[in-house]
Amino acid sequence: MEISQLNELIRSRRSVFPRQYTPGKQVDDAIITQMLENANWAPTHKLTEPWRFTVFTGKGIHTFAGLQASIYKNSAGEKFKEDQYQKLLSNPLAASHIISIGMKRHAAANIPEMEEIAAVAMAVQNMYLTATAYGVGCYWTTGGITFVEAAKPFFHLDPADKLMGFLYVGAIETPSAPGTRKPISEKTNWIRE
Ligand SMILES: Cc1cc2nc3c(=O)[nH]c(=O)nc-3n(C[C@H](O)[C@H](O)[C@H](O)COP(=O)(O)O)c2cc1C
């Protein structure tokens, strides 16, 4: 591999949102499988491999939409808003695949929770980069039911585990504009002696 290709891949990766996906166009399951395989190669302290995923596609997208809307309805209490409920029902429908992002806590490994969250985030970055390499759009959302405790069991997560959001995947109709970042020099100190 040319190092310039790696640099280009990392720096051209963008989040691609559902409004940018081609309606009704499915991403090949084989690409999703490669994204998951690459996720599985993220670094992991004490090899806990804490990433857990559930993939929704086809009619499963409707299952996901109904699931998150009903979890919201049952947990929102007085904060329930009808427009939020309708959004949870309709937003997923533009996606080809939706992958729940879970962190499985390994108490016996005796490592800080932060390390397992970080390992899952690295797994998600691997999926983002793989999608970019295949010309497929995706974005990580921590919206919806991400922080609703009652949602965890539906994703095979226990109370000590974390639901960290959802990766929406779709065929790109409207690409994202190139990204911008402030210089790394503003965020880095070098100590040479
Ligand atoms: C942990 C995490 C959570 C995110 N949650 C959301 C979200 O809830 N809604 C959203 O629109 N974008 C979300 N994003 C995507 C960011 O908006 C996006 O990464 C940022 O705008 C930079 O754009 P880029 O990914 O194209 O470089 C999230 C990204 C990360 C890493």
The ligand as a Tripos MOL2 file, in Angstrom:
@<TRIPOS>MOLECULE
LIG
   31    33     1     0     0
SMALL
NO_CHARGES

@<TRIPOS>ATOM
      1 C1        -18.8160    9.7630   19.3850 C.3       1 LIG1
      2 C2        -19.4610   10.5150   18.2630 C.ar      1 LIG1
      3 C3        -20.8020   10.8220   18.3400 C.ar      1 LIG1
      4 C4        -21.4350   11.5140   17.3060 C.ar      1 LIG1
      5 N1        -22.7750   11.7960   17.4150 N.ar      1 LIG1
      6 C5        -23.3780   12.5070   16.4340 C.ar      1 LIG1
      7 C6        -24.7470   12.8250   16.5480 C.ar      1 LIG1
      8 O1        -25.4320   12.4290   17.4960 O.2       1 LIG1
      9 N2        -25.3050   13.5480   15.5520 N.ar      1 LIG1
     10 C7        -24.5790   13.9760   14.4680 C.ar      1 LIG1
     11 O2        -25.1400   14.6440   13.5990 O.2       1 LIG1
     12 N3        -23.2890   13.6550   14.3160 N.ar      1 LIG1
     13 C8        -22.6620   12.9300   15.2740 C.ar      1 LIG1
     14 N4        -21.3390   12.5790   15.1280 N.ar      1 LIG1
     15 C9        -20.6380   12.8850   13.8660 C.3       1 LIG1
     16 C10       -19.9940   14.2520   13.9330 C.3       1 LIG1
     17 O3        -20.9820   15.2340   13.7370 O.3       1 LIG1
     18 C11       -18.9100   14.3530   12.8500 C.3       1 LIG1
     19 O4        -17.9150   13.3840   13.0760 O.3       1 LIG1
     20 C12       -18.2940   15.7400   12.8760 C.3       1 LIG1
     21 O5        -19.1990   16.6960   12.3880 O.3       1 LIG1
     22 C13       -17.0320   15.8120   12.0100 C.3       1 LIG1
     23 O6        -17.3220   15.5060   10.6810 O.3       1 LIG1
     24 P1        -16.5620   14.3380    9.9070 P.3       1 LIG1
     25 O7        -16.9040   13.0480   10.5890 O.co2     1 LIG1
     26 O8        -17.1180   14.3990    8.5070 O.co2     1 LIG1
     27 O9        -15.0980   14.6260    9.9540 O.co2     1 LIG1
     28 C14       -20.6890   11.9030   16.1510 C.ar      1 LIG1
     29 C15       -19.3320   11.5750   16.0700 C.ar      1 LIG1
     30 C16       -18.7130   10.8880   17.1170 C.ar      1 LIG1
     31 C17       -17.2410   10.5510   17.0090 C.3       1 LIG1
@<TRIPOS>BOND
     1     1     2 1
     2     2     3 ar
     3     2    30 ar
     4     3     4 ar
     5     4     5 ar
     6     4    28 ar
     7     5     6 ar
     8     6     7 ar
     9     6    13 1
    10     7     8 2
    11     7     9 ar
    12     9    10 ar
    13    10    11 2
    14    10    12 ar
    15    12    13 ar
    16    13    14 ar
    17    14    15 1
    18    14    28 ar
    19    15    16 1
    20    16    17 1
    21    16    18 1
    22    18    19 1
    23    18    20 1
    24    20    21 1
    25    20    22 1
    26    22    23 1
    27    23    24 1
    28    24    25 2
    29    24    26 1
    30    24    27 1
    31    28    29 ar
    32    29    30 ar
    33    30    31 1
@<TRIPOS>SUBSTRUCTURE
     1 LIG1         1 GROUP 0 **** ****
